[in-house]
Amino acid sequence: MLYRFREAQAAELGLGTRSDRRPKMASACKSLRDCERWRGEILREISRKVSKIQDAGLTDYEVRDLNDEINKLMREKRHWENQIVALGGANYRRNVAMLDDDGKEVPGTKGYKYFGRAKDLPGVRELFQSRKNEEEEENQALAFYKKFMNQGPAYFGDLDENDGKLLEYERKAEEEDWEEACSNLRETLDIPPDQPIPKLPRAESSLSPSQQMQAISTTRKAADEPGDVEMTPPGEDGTKPTEPVAPSASADIDQARIHAQAASSYIPFLQTEHLLPPKMPTRAAMEAILLGLRKQALVEEYFGEETTA
């Protein structure tokens, strides 16, 4: 009975006989039952050493040695678990992250781990503190930028023109700038000062600012929505038909001509054509110019530059 008691006590402490000693290589064991047994023995050793590392009477050197032994046993346990899976047993390799009360992953849960008093060692304490400070800095930066996120249209100034005060202020500022510019132009061109200052040309609208904003938004939505586009068939000669001018574009051209005529009436040496905006070439004209440049490049590439006698 004493022998059996000593044998059971030695097995519990992991001090088996030479014939019953745990193999150094997990791959050398081909029995699933023995692999499960050695894994259970390693778990008991880890539990015993984790309980021992909590002792306040241990020195820092003993704590470091115990923590190294626990990590060594953890690596050995992982080898036995891999061998169990290779032999068709249960999968114990569950890599579940340890989380704290805030739902964040606890540092030191992957790779080399620290147990018990090992977390209070001089070098380890600063490591955990630095990680904690980095997390606090990230949280502060996120809290700072959170107040700029998910803001309404008022934050971006989209509602500033609804009350009409801003538009009235801008209108007065435009009129003052127009009068100042006209006065400077009179002095520069020696125009008699008795002539009245022309009114600032602007497109008058009977809609309120809110109605104007609503009309603009409706126009944008109508332009973004896909609709049925009427395709004009090409001509008989295969050329593309000229694109019709939009009504809004023609209205802008007429308004620009009216403004140019009004301005040229006060400046005698300028004509209306000089004050009109430049005419942009059409798509067909641009294609013709590009085609001519490509033809010229091909001629120069194959025949060389033409030399004049």
ZIUR-V944794 format. One record per backbone hydrogen bond with DSSP energy under -1.0 kcal/mol. NH is the residue of the N-H (numbers start at 1). CO is the residue of the C=O. E is the energy in kcal/mol with one decimal. If there is no record, write none. Layout:
NH | CO | E
NH | CO | E
This chain:
5 | 1 | -2.3
6 | 2 | -2.5
7 | 3 | -2.4
8 | 4 | -2.5
9 | 5 | -2.4
10 | 6 | -2.4
11 | 7 | -2.2
12 | 8 | -2.1
13 | 9 | -1.9
15 | 10 | -3.4
29 | 26 | -1.2
35 | 31 | -2.0
36 | 32 | -2.1
37 | 33 | -1.9
38 | 34 | -2.8
39 | 35 | -2.2
40 | 36 | -2.1
41 | 37 | -2.0
42 | 38 | -2.2
43 | 39 | -2.2
44 | 40 | -1.9
45 | 41 | -1.9
46 | 42 | -2.6
47 | 43 | -2.4
48 | 44 | -2.1
49 | 45 | -2.5
50 | 46 | -2.6
51 | 47 | -1.8
52 | 48 | -1.7
53 | 49 | -2.0
55 | 52 | -1.7
58 | 55 | -1.0
63 | 59 | -2.2
64 | 60 | -2.3
65 | 61 | -2.3
66 | 62 | -2.5
67 | 63 | -2.4
68 | 64 | -2.2
69 | 65 | -2.3
70 | 66 | -2.3
71 | 67 | -2.1
72 | 68 | -2.1
73 | 69 | -2.3
74 | 70 | -2.2
75 | 71 | -2.0
76 | 72 | -2.1
77 | 73 | -2.6
78 | 74 | -1.8
79 | 75 | -1.6
80 | 76 | -2.0
81 | 77 | -2.3
82 | 78 | -2.0
83 | 79 | -1.9
84 | 80 | -2.2
85 | 81 | -2.0
86 | 82 | -2.0
87 | 83 | -1.7
88 | 85 | -1.2
89 | 84 | -3.1
94 | 92 | -2.2
96 | 94 | -1.5
100 | 104 | -2.5
103 | 100 | -1.4
106 | 98 | -3.1
118 | 115 | -2.4
119 | 116 | -1.4
120 | 117 | -1.3
125 | 121 | -2.6
126 | 122 | -1.1
127 | 123 | -1.0
128 | 124 | -2.3
129 | 125 | -2.2
130 | 126 | -2.6
131 | 127 | -1.9
132 | 128 | -2.1
133 | 129 | -2.4
134 | 130 | -2.3
135 | 131 | -2.1
136 | 132 | -2.2
137 | 133 | -2.4
138 | 134 | -2.2
139 | 135 | -2.3
140 | 136 | -2.3
141 | 137 | -2.5
142 | 138 | -2.3
143 | 139 | -2.4
144 | 140 | -2.0
145 | 141 | -2.1
146 | 142 | -1.2
149 | 146 | -1.4
158 | 153 | -2.2
168 | 164 | -2.0
169 | 165 | -2.2
170 | 166 | -2.3
171 | 167 | -2.3
172 | 168 | -2.1
173 | 169 | -2.1
174 | 170 | -2.3
175 | 171 | -2.1
176 | 172 | -2.3
177 | 173 | -2.2
178 | 174 | -2.4
179 | 175 | -2.4
180 | 176 | -2.2
181 | 177 | -2.4
182 | 178 | -2.3
183 | 179 | -2.1
184 | 180 | -2.2
185 | 181 | -2.1
186 | 182 | -2.1
187 | 183 | -2.0
188 | 184 | -2.0
189 | 185 | -2.5
191 | 186 | -1.7
195 | 192 | -1.1
212 | 208 | -2.5
213 | 209 | -2.4
214 | 210 | -2.2
215 | 211 | -2.3
216 | 212 | -2.4
217 | 213 | -2.4
218 | 214 | -2.2
219 | 215 | -2.3
220 | 216 | -2.2
221 | 217 | -2.3
222 | 218 | -2.3
223 | 219 | -1.9
224 | 220 | -2.1
225 | 221 | -2.1
235 | 239 | -1.8
238 | 235 | -1.2
250 | 246 | -2.1
251 | 247 | -2.2
252 | 248 | -2.0
253 | 249 | -2.0
254 | 250 | -2.3
255 | 251 | -2.2
256 | 252 | -2.3
257 | 253 | -2.2
258 | 254 | -2.1
259 | 255 | -2.2
260 | 256 | -2.3
261 | 257 | -2.5
262 | 258 | -2.2
263 | 259 | -2.1
264 | 260 | -2.6
265 | 261 | -1.4
270 | 267 | -1.3
286 | 282 | -2.2
287 | 283 | -2.4
288 | 284 | -2.1
289 | 285 | -2.2
290 | 286 | -2.5
291 | 287 | -2.4
292 | 288 | -2.1
293 | 289 | -2.1
294 | 290 | -2.2
295 | 291 | -2.3
296 | 292 | -2.3
297 | 293 | -2.3
298 | 294 | -2.3
299 | 295 | -2.4
300 | 296 | -2.3
301 | 297 | -1.9
302 | 298 | -2.2
303 | 299 | -2.6
